[in-house]
Amino acid sequence: MSVLLCLLVVLVAVVSGVVFLGRGLACVGRGGLARSLRGLAYVVAAGAAVMYAWGMLYVAGAALDAEDGGADSSPIRPCRTGVRERDYWIDDYHVWWVPVRFVCHRSDGTTYDREVPGYVNPALAGLTVTGAALAVSARSVSARSVDERARRP
């Protein structure tokens, strides 16, 4: 079940990225500063959506591999570390949506992350903060220009 849900999330993120990119490219360079900032915010949001989809593809692949039964399915393949004594303690895994993580669980209570590249979550956080800052700046510039027009006689 979690594999299908991961793939659905990937599809939604990719479609959102394409929509954001289209809206952003339609705004950038056309109109005033506020419209350009809003367009840049959409372009950065598209990057964040694609980065999220990229991370979730790794998670979906790991979940697919973990749920695949068979002779070599225990311990869970994506959670294997190569140390046989520790790998026999692996009993479960969890998918985290935010931040994007595939977490392996051992029966002694310890957990550790696997499969998602280390650059995905920092890049996702940076793009999200940048997009939000651009959107707030666009709104501020737009409100300032409305105030200036209202003061003119």
C-alpha positions in Angstrom: 0.0 0.0 0.0 2.7 2.5 0.9 4.4 2.0 -2.5 1.2 3.0 -4.4 0.8 6.0 -2.1 4.4 7.0 -2.6 4.0 6.8 -6.4 0.8 8.8 -6.1 2.6 11.5 -4.2 5.4 11.5 -6.8 2.8 12.0 -9.6 1.1 14.9 -7.7 4.5 16.5 -7.0 5.5 16.3 -10.7 2.2 17.7 -11.9 2.4 20.5 -9.3 5.9 21.3 -10.5 4.8 21.6 -14.1 1.9 23.8 -13.2 4.1 26.0 -11.0 6.7 26.3 -13.7 4.1 27.2 -16.3 2.6 29.9 -14.0 6.1 31.2 -13.1 7.4 31.5 -16.6 4.2 33.3 -17.6 4.8 35.9 -14.9 8.6 36.5 -15.0 9.6 39.6 -16.9 6.0 40.6 -17.7 4.6 43.4 -15.7 6.1 45.1 -12.6 8.5 44.0 -9.9 5.7 42.3 -7.9 4.6 40.1 -10.8 8.2 39.1 -11.5 8.8 38.2 -7.9 5.6 36.2 -7.9 6.8 34.4 -11.0 10.1 33.6 -9.5 8.3 32.2 -6.4 6.4 29.9 -8.7 9.6 28.8 -10.5 11.3 28.0 -7.1 8.1 26.2 -6.0 8.4 24.1 -9.1 12.0 23.2 -8.1 10.8 22.3 -4.6 8.0 20.0 -6.0 10.5 18.3 -8.3 13.0 17.8 -5.5 10.3 16.3 -3.3 9.3 14.0 -6.2 12.9 12.9 -6.6 13.2 12.0 -2.9 9.9 10.2 -2.9 11.0 8.1 -5.9 13.9 6.8 -3.8 11.5 6.1 -0.9 9.0 4.3 -3.3 11.8 2.2 -4.7 13.0 1.2 -1.2 9.4 0.5 -0.1 8.9 -1.7 -3.2 12.0 -3.6 -2.5 11.1 -3.9 1.2 7.6 -5.3 0.4 8.9 -7.8 -2.1 8.6 -11.2 -0.5 10.7 -14.2 -1.4 13.6 -16.2 -0.2 15.9 -13.2 0.2 13.4 -10.9 1.8 14.5 -11.2 5.5 16.1 -9.1 6.8 14.5 -6.2 4.8 16.8 -5.6 1.8 16.9 -1.8 1.8 17.7 -1.8 5.5 20.7 -4.1 5.3 24.0 -2.6 6.4 26.3 -5.5 5.6 26.9 -6.4 9.3 25.1 -9.7 9.6 24.8 -9.6 13.4 23.1 -6.2 13.3 21.0 -7.0 10.2 19.1 -9.8 12.0 17.7 -7.3 14.4 15.9 -5.4 11.6 12.1 -5.9 12.0 10.3 -3.0 10.3 10.5 0.2 8.3 8.6 3.5 8.1 8.1 6.1 5.4 8.3 9.7 6.5 6.7 12.2 4.1 8.2 15.4 5.6 11.2 15.3 5.7 11.5 12.7 3.0 12.9 9.6 4.8 12.9 5.8 4.7 13.6 4.8 8.3 14.6 1.3 9.2 13.7 -0.1 12.7 15.5 -2.7 14.8 13.9 -4.8 17.4 16.1 -3.2 20.1 14.4 0.1 19.4 17.1 1.9 17.3 16.3 3.4 14.0 18.4 4.7 11.1 17.8 6.3 7.7 18.4 4.6 4.3 18.0 5.2 0.6 17.3 9.0 0.3 20.3 11.0 -0.9 21.6 13.5 1.7 21.1 16.5 -0.5 17.3 16.1 -1.0 16.0 17.4 2.3 18.4 20.4 2.6 17.7 21.4 -1.0 13.9 21.0 -0.4 14.1 23.2 2.8 16.2 25.8 1.0 13.8 25.9 -2.0 10.8 26.1 0.2 12.1 29.0 2.3 13.3 30.8 -0.8 9.9 30.4 -2.5 8.1 31.6 0.6 10.4 34.7 0.9 9.9 35.6 -2.8 6.1 35.2 -2.3 6.1 37.5 0.8 8.3 40.0 -1.0 6.0 40.0 -4.0 3.0 40.7 -1.7 4.9 43.4 0.1 5.9 45.2 -3.1 2.4 44.9 -4.4 0.9 46.3 -1.2 3.4 49.2 -1.3 2.6 50.1 -4.9 -1.2 50.1 -4.0 -0.5 52.4 -1.1 1.6 54.8 -3.3 -1.2 54.9 -5.9 -3.8 55.7 -3.2 -1.7 58.7 -2.0 -1.5 60.3 -5.4 -3.9 63.1 -6.0 
